[in-house]
């Protein structure tokens, strides 16, 4: 009888987690299903996140063997703030390049990226 009373509180305590801990445990899986809305382009991974219309992660359609998977969407702009067409053409199929070029370029005035 004493053992039963002690095991219940221990079980209940082991099931209590904070919302932050719960999100941390599922974030990677959750992120695979998120479509991003581009703001300034600094938080969206160019290759791994879903942000381009009609595409999943662009990594799956890259035409290169070696790519830098740390690039953000912002990293794929020229110094003048336009899409880096040479980079896009060298790394993605033509139809995907056309879809990316149709997206307004990210700017700091757009605020942070958001889950869309």
N, C-alpha and C positions, 0 to 999 in steps of 0.2 A: 504494500500500500504506500509506503514512503517513497519507493522508487518511482511509482507512477506519478506522484505529485511533483517530483523533481524533474522528470523528463519532459513534462508538458511545458513548463516555462523555458527550458533550454531549447526545445523545438520552436516555440513561438519566437524567441529572441533570435534564432538563426534565420528566420524568415523575414525579419524586419530589415529593410534596406531603404536608403534615401532615394528620392527620384533621380538624383544625379548618378548614383551607383547603378540604378536600373538602366538608365540611358547609356552609360558607359559600356554596359554588358551587351547591348544590342546595336550600338552606333554603327559598327562596320556593316552589319546586315541592313540596317535602316538606310544608310547612305547609298547603298547600291540601288535603292528604289526611289531615291529623291531626284527630282528634276530641279535644277537651279535656275533662278532668275538672275541674270547678270546685272550687277550694279557697277562697282569699280573693277571687278575682275580679279581681285587679289586673293579671294578665298576659294575660288573654283579651280580644281586641278584640270588642266587642259585635256589630259589624256584619260584620266580615271573617272571623272564625274560626268553625269548626264547634264548637258547644258545646250547642246546643239539640236535644233529641231529634227525630228525623224531619225535620230541616232541614239544609240546607247553610248557608252564610253567610246571615245574616238580611238583608244588603244586597239580595239578589236578590228579597226579598218585601216590602220596605218599601213603605208606601203614601205616602211623602213624596218630593218632588222634590229637596229639599236636606236632607242629614243630616251630622252631625258624625262622620266616620269615625275619629276618635281616641278615641271613648268605649270604656272598658273595661266589662266586666260589672259591676264594682263601682260604676261611675258611674251605673248605672241603678237604684240603691237610694235610698230616702228617707233623710233624716237619722237616722231611727230603725232603719234596717237592713232594711226591708221592700222588696219590689219596688215600683218607682214605677209603679203601675197606670195613672195618667194618661198617662205617657210611653209605656208599652207600647201602650195603646189608641189613642193618636194616631199611632203609627208602624208598627204591625203588624196583620195580619189577626187576627180574633177567635180562630180555632183555634190560631194560634201563640201568642197571649197566654195562652190556657188552658194550653198545654204549658209555657211559661216559668213561669207561676204555680205549676205542679206541682213545679218544681225548688226544693229548699231554697235559701234565700238564702245567698250566700257570707258567711262570717265569717272574721275573722283566726284564730280558733281552728282552722279547717279546714286551715291551712297554705297553702303556695303552690299555685297551679294546676299541673296535671300533664297530660302527654299520656296519654290514657286509652284 
